[in-house]
């Protein structure tokens, strides 16, 4: 049984940062807030990082989360974009750690799989499932908001534990628990 708590989920970005905050009471989820912070109008990467830190700190001060979950950056085609995304993630993490809030990180595929059952689900599919799970009235303008919410919900579904932190008795146990990680020949 998971104790009552508030979870802040962050989908880091340097153009738009999504967030979602859920409250768990008696193992039931309730949406407290979700939104997207638009950063594209800021003139430098450093001003964007400052804004990310300030907004994450504001969300922490306002909602007092017990835990924060954040999406891990993934390697795309552009190393420079990944570096910027990693910095944005680091700034959000620093904001939480400065308030002694534990942080968990989840891979994008893990989040999608946790919400929809498929690690290759689209943003629209994730948003649609969240509408169903949390009985939302509509999908927000920015799907980054539902992406942030998905991170928080994934963290709740995982029981606050990251799959990579599990221990296994050997390769057979690992493959049994992670069939999606096995490559076909």
N, C-alpha and C positions, 0 to 999 in steps of 0.2 A: 504494500500500500504506500502510495506517495503522499507525503505530508502536504498540507496546504502551502502554496507558495505562488509567487509572481515571477514569471519568466519573460525576459526581454530578448527578442530575436532580432538580429541585424543581418541585412543583406548589404554588405559594403559596396560602395561604388564611388567613383569620382565625378560622375555626371548626376546620378540620382542614387541616394542611399535609402533603402527601404527598411522599415522597422515594424514590428508587431509585438504587442504586450498582452499576455494572457494571464489570467488568474486561475489557479487550480484550487477548488474547494470540494472536499469529499470526492476526489477523483473526477470531478467534472470541470470542463474548460469553459471559461467565460472570456470573451474578448474585452479588454480594457481600452486598447487603442491600437491603431495602425496608421501608417502614413508613409509619405515619401518626402525626403528632403532634397530639393532641387539645388544642384551645385553648379550647373553649367554657366550661370551668369557671373560667377566669380572669376577674376582675371588670371589668377595664378594657382598652381597646384598647392602651394603652401597656404593660401587663403582657404582653399577647399578643405585641407587637412584641419585647419583651425576651426572651421565651421563644423566639421564632423565631430571633433572633440567637444565643442560647445554644445551641440545638439544632443550628443550621446549623454553628456553630463546632465543636461536639462532633463532628459527622459529618466535618467537614474534618480535625480533629485525629486522629480514629480511623482513617479510611480513606485519608487523604492523596491526594485526587483531583488529577489533573493538570488537569482542566477541569470547569467547572460549566455546566450548561444549565438554563434556567428558562423556564417558560411565561409568555408575555406576558399582561398583563391585557386583557380584552376589554370593550368598552362594552356593558353591559346596559341595563336600564330605569332602574336606580338609580345616579345619579352618586355618591352617598355610599358605596355598596358598592364602586364602582370605585376611589374614593380610598383606602379602607381596604385593598383588595387591592393597589393600587400601593405603598402603604407597606410591606405585608408582603413584597412582591417586593423592594423597595429594601433592606430590612433583610437579607434573604438575600444579595442581591448585595453589599452592604457587607461582610458577613462573609467572603465569598470574596475580594473585592478586598483586604481587609486582610491576607490571606495570599498575595497576588500570584497568585491563581488566575484565569485568564482565564474570562470569562463570555460565553455566547451565549444569545440569546433567540429563542424560536420561538412563532409564533402557534398558538393551539389547533387551528385547521384544518390547519396544516402538520404538527403532531404526529400528529393522527388519520390524515391522508393517508399519512404516512410509515410508520405501523404497519399500517394496514388497507387502504390504497389508496383510502379514501374520507374526505374532509374533514368529512363529516357523520356519521361513525360514532358510536355510543353508547359510553358508558363501559364497558358490558358487552362490546361487540364489541372494544374496545381491549384490555381485560383478557384476553379469550379468545385473541386473537392473541398476546399476550405469553406466555400459558401455553404456546402452541404453539412460539413462537420460542425461548424460554428453557427449555422443558421443565420448567415449574413443576409442582409436585404439585397445587396448588389456587389458587384466586383468594382473595386476602386479604379480611378482613372489610370494610375500608374501600377502596373503589375509588380513593380519593385516593392510596393507595400505588402502585397500578398506573399511575395518571396520572403520578406522579413518575418511575416507572420508564420510562414511555413517553417522557418528555422526554429521558432519558439515551439510550435506544435510538434515538430520532429523531436526536439529535446525532451518534451513531455512524454512522447510515445516511447522514447528510448530509456525512459526512467532516469534521465539525467546521466546516463553512462554512454560513453562513446565506444562503438564496436571495437576500435583499434586498441582500447584499453583492456579488452578481455584476454584471459590467458587460456591456452589450449594445451592439451596433453600431447599433441603431435600434429603432423600434417593432415592425417585422416580426420581428426576432430575439427581442424581449421576448415577444411574443404566442406565437411558436412554442415558447418555453421555458416559458410560463405560460398554457396554454390555459384553465385554470380562472378566470383573472382577466378574461377577455373577457366582456362583457355581451352577451346576445342582445337583439336589438331586436324 
